[in-house]
Amino acid sequence: MDFSGTPQRGPEFLVLPIMREVRGPADDTVDVTLVPVAGEGGQEQLVALAFTSVPRLVEAMGERQPWVVLPTGEVGDALRDSEARAVLVDPQLVVNAE
């Protein structure tokens, strides 16, 4: 898995948007938000989004977006069984682009 956009001296933790709010410790599994992006050769691939702070996530995705915080070193392991092929750190999301 590639870590696209990860700073050379990365943050200790990353904030990942998730599909629904976690309400308790009953299950450690969360559904991380994956988005399609054009990969090499124009083929679409799924990537996980990650942010270096909660304010950056809120700026990009809104204050109602549920999220989890993971140590940066554990993100790859956490996504191992997902369909994510990369992690995009601090993406600049564009809404209603024409």
C-alpha positions in Angstrom: 0.0 0.0 0.0 1.3 3.4 -0.9 1.2 6.4 1.4 0.6 9.2 -1.1 1.2 12.7 0.2 2.7 11.6 3.5 5.2 14.2 4.8 8.8 13.1 5.1 8.6 13.6 8.8 5.0 12.4 9.3 2.5 13.0 12.1 2.3 10.7 15.0 -1.5 10.1 14.4 -3.8 10.3 11.4 -7.6 11.1 11.5 -9.6 8.8 9.1 -13.1 9.5 8.1 -15.5 6.6 8.7 -18.9 5.6 7.3 -20.8 5.7 10.6 -20.2 6.8 14.1 -18.6 4.4 16.6 -20.9 4.1 19.7 -18.9 1.8 22.0 -16.1 -0.7 22.4 -18.2 -3.7 21.4 -16.5 -4.0 18.1 -13.1 -2.6 17.1 -14.0 -2.7 13.4 -14.9 0.5 11.6 -15.7 1.1 7.9 -13.1 3.6 6.7 -14.3 5.9 3.9 -12.8 4.9 0.6 -13.0 7.0 -2.6 -12.2 6.1 -6.2 -9.3 8.0 -7.9 -7.7 7.6 -11.3 -4.6 5.4 -11.0 -1.8 4.6 -13.4 -3.1 4.2 -16.9 -6.4 5.9 -16.0 -7.7 2.9 -14.2 -9.8 3.6 -11.1 -8.5 2.5 -7.7 -9.9 3.0 -4.2 -7.9 5.0 -1.7 -8.4 5.8 2.0 -8.5 9.4 3.1 -6.5 10.5 6.1 -6.0 13.9 7.7 -3.2 15.2 10.0 -5.7 16.9 12.3 -9.4 17.0 13.1 -9.6 20.6 11.9 -8.3 19.6 8.5 -10.8 16.8 8.3 -13.6 19.2 9.3 -12.5 21.7 6.7 -12.6 19.1 3.9 -15.5 17.0 4.9 -17.7 19.0 7.4 -18.2 18.9 11.1 -20.7 16.1 11.0 -18.3 13.6 9.4 -17.5 10.7 11.9 -13.8 9.9 12.3 -11.3 7.7 14.1 -7.7 8.5 15.1 -5.0 5.9 14.5 -1.3 6.0 15.1 0.3 6.6 11.7 2.3 3.4 11.9 -0.9 1.3 12.3 -2.9 2.7 9.3 -1.4 0.2 6.8 -2.3 -2.7 9.0 -5.8 -1.4 9.7 -6.5 -1.1 6.0 -4.9 -4.5 5.0 -8.2 -6.3 4.4 -9.9 -3.4 2.8 -9.9 -2.6 -0.9 -7.7 0.5 -0.4 -4.7 0.6 -2.6 -3.2 3.8 -1.1 -3.8 6.4 1.6 -4.2 10.1 0.5 -3.1 12.4 3.3 -4.7 15.9 3.7 -6.5 15.8 0.3 -8.0 19.0 -1.0 -11.6 18.0 -1.8 -13.4 19.8 -4.6 -17.2 20.1 -4.5 -19.3 20.8 -7.7 -16.2 21.1 -9.9 -17.0 21.8 -13.6 
